[in-house]
Amino acid sequence: MALVPLVPLLSVQSLSKSFDGVTVIEDCSIDVGWGEMVSLLGPSGCGKTTLLRIIAGLEQADQGTIHIAGDQVAGNGSWVRPEDRNVGMVFQDWALFPHMDVAGNVGYGVPRRKRAEDTARSLELVNLPGMQDRMPETLSGGQQQRVALARALAPQPTVLLLDEPFSNLDTALRRGVRTEVRQLLRDTGMTAVFVTHDREEALVLGDRVAVMDQGRIVQIGSPAEIYQKPATPWVAAFIGAVSMYPADADGSVAHSDFGSIPLLDAHQGPVDVAVRPEDVDLRADDSGTATHIVEDFEFQGPDAMVTVVNPAGIRLLARVSGTQSFAPGDRVCPAYTGPPAAAFARSDPD
């Protein structure tokens, strides 16, 4: 039986960082297991890139500790230089050296005696064999991104840090490359932390997702947990389309004006329920007595997003099959068909 390490590969505890008196990171803690991929998700300016740079040693925290593979690299008066942390990093703009060929870029951080071997190995890993002599400007965006990844992997780092690595790629190419990268890292057992503001990317890439807001990590969990069991209304809205719909809770059920909604946790009294669009079924009202009216219909190919509104002006999103068609003004009967939903007590029921 294989031995399981008793400590996480990367342990960040109680990190805080300010610039010119402005707090950018506040009391952040996260553990990343051996071979685990964690997505660090948050809006622009929330501090996620700063947190990554502190882990890499490119910035120093004001307080807190960092351990990599059990060794302390920062905190309590200690600080290990970036080049001695055995951390690989892929930057948002890839930061390739334009005057160096692919081999020069990939082998830049590798000892001379191993450079040719490790460069060739890394290029094989990222599916760019035989590209050693190409210059960066002759490569496509996807190829440049893979060269940046190969450079980070060539020194065989303990942990790989990626800062918005796919943001410079167009949508179609981004999906293909990120799938390749995810499979590559899983095949090699690499521990990785991805910074992204793209929620789809975070859910696809991460074994777990850490959601950041205003310098704090507000929730950590599996992609399914983050999506289905958001800790706050803000997380619910940031991670995906949602309707925070008013209802009255009675234990494990909330009663809304379009029917009952099962709840993840028991509540009593006025609540706002996080209703995902795919959990709402819409039926045309032939009688003309339904109180919900279609406000907007967006055809999106395989499905469509429908916005309906109740008499009080409260909106409800529904994702329906692309074969269904509704028009503004149609009366419809919504029904909840999903799993138990998250609910949040309303301080002001009015």
Salt bridges, closest charged atoms under 4 A:
GLU26 OE2 - ARG216 NH2 3.15
GLU36 OE2 - ARG208 NE 2.53
GLU59 OE2 - ARG53 NE 3.60
GLU83 OE2 - ARG81 NH1 3.36
ASP84 OD2 - ARG81 NH2 2.85
ASP118 OD2 - LYS114 NZ 3.60
ASP118 OD1 - ARG121 NE 3.87
GLU164 OE2 - HIS197 ND1 2.90
GLU180 OE1 - ARG146 NE 3.45
ASP198 OD2 - ARG174 NH1 3.03
GLU200 OE2 - ARG175 NE 3.73
GLU200 OE2 - ARG178 NH2 2.57
GLU201 OE1 - ARG174 NH1 3.86
ASP207 OD1 - ARG186 NH2 3.62
ASP257 OD1 - HIS292 NE2 3.48
ASP272 OD1 - ARG346 NE 3.28
GLU295 OE1 - ARG315 NE 2.64
